[in-house]
Amino acid sequence: MDKEFSSAEITKCFLDRMAKYVHWNAFITVCEESALRSAQLSDQKIAAGTAGALEGVPIALKDLFLSKGIRTTAGSKMLHNFIPPYESTVSQKLLDAGAVVLGKTNMDEFAMGSANITSHYGPVVNPWSRDKKLVPGGSSGGSAAAVAGHLCAAATGSDTGGSVRQPAAFSGIVGLKPTYGRCSRYGMVAFASSLDQAGPLTKTVRDAAIFLKVISGHDEKDSTSAARTTPDFESFAGKSIRGMKIGVPGEYKIAGMSEEIIDYWRKGAEILKDAGAEIVEVSLPHSKYALPAYYIIAPAEASANLARYDGVRYGFRAEGKTLKEMYENTRAEGFGDEVKRRILIGAYVLSAGYYDAYYLRALKVRKLILQDFLSAFEKVDLLLTPSTPTSAFAFGEEPKDPVTMYLNDVCTVTANMAGLPGISVPIGLDKLNRPLGLQLMAPHFQEERLIQAGDVLEKGANFPALTEVA
């Protein structure tokens, strides 16, 4: 017998689960009182017939979306007590649609990381952990863990080099990175401005489509926001892909990739083929240069964006005898090691002696990567690749050197370099019962194709959703 639940009841249930599984460390800030008030208001709107698209749906926000009156830390000591005076456009759209915000999720500091182990507030634990504690991926690991562990219905993430799709793959959920400019960046704590893009983390492709429609749209407050109409993304879930051409780029079969992932890649191609799509081999010859170019461009932009944290206007401040010493002490104590590393790399490649040799050359490589994609999309409608080169690794087993850790983004970073939309869909479990995902990439502003093919892939994979949690 069916039973209807009020938003207040569902919200209370999620809050109880958040308290029960607090050891996952998925949240930095829990908004219990305001969430219950919002849920009660949503119930009144639903009863009055004035419900929004997400009325009463309990969600979580990655802690780099500014929330008016609610602490926003970006996972850093630098912003430990920062209370924003205004709301980000993405979170405002969600509030306007009636969503109930349960809290702000944990993340790698300033979105710099692939495992959610660089947060000032401690690492996040993947709900798929059993005999070993697994990382959830990063930098949106708190959002991914919250969705995978049923602590919220959906969550926002941000994707600079794969930070929505990679944790989605590690955590067995769906992560969608829209085209650069599809969603406003206004009110998002910046990492790399030409790469950052907001995106949803959800349990299903259809949920991602619903969420994406709400947060999309032109925003005059963001000069990089695209003046494009927002399609009804949900209507593309369930549509046939018969006649679609799906490209499989051989360059994504990288050294060290497990045979299990390659087998699932073949399985994904077969699922799409059986649904009527044509599988076509394509080449993206400059993809192998994407990761090194990214780790020049992203740190360069980060070093500029993070220059604002000086202890003068807002955020953490360390004392010093002189103004210069105060600057130095503030940045030395306020930033973690990974953030410092990337600031130093960025400052180095932008310095007078190395600007041409590194930064300008990386920009030229970025253009070649884009041209590869444009050429490929003249022949195919979508591209299919693995989301990650491995499944989630356990704490203590993560790569110890930064360069090896950066390889976690090798499959996802190309979409950011080219500004393309991409989606990660769970495809199966490896022999250690850890989730694996496949990625679809589409031409600019063709998220509809991602929804269309992603829904087919999801149904064909029949991924075993997490039911028993540790």
Protein Blocks (a to p, Z undefined) as FASTA:
>chain_A
ZZdddfklmmmmmmmmmmmmmmnomafbdcfklmmmmmmmmmmmmmnopacfkgoiacdd
dfkbccehiaceklpaklmmaccfbdcfklmmmmmnopacfbdcdddehhiajkopmbfn
bpaddfkbckbccdebjaklmmmmmmmnopafbdcdddfkopmmmmmmmnopacddddeh
jaccehiacfblmlgccddddfbfklmmmmmmmmgccdfklmkbccdddddfklmgopac
ehiacdddfklmcghiafklmmmmmmmmmmmmmnopacdddddfklmmmmmmmmmmmmmm
mmmmmmmmnolmgccddddfbfklmmmmmmmmmpcfklmmmmmmmmmmmpmklmmmmmmm
mmmmmmmmmmmmmmmmmmbmbdcddfbfbdcddehiacfbfklmmmmmmmmmmmmmnopa
cddddfbdcfkopacdddddddehilmmmmmmmmmmmmmnopacdfbdZZ
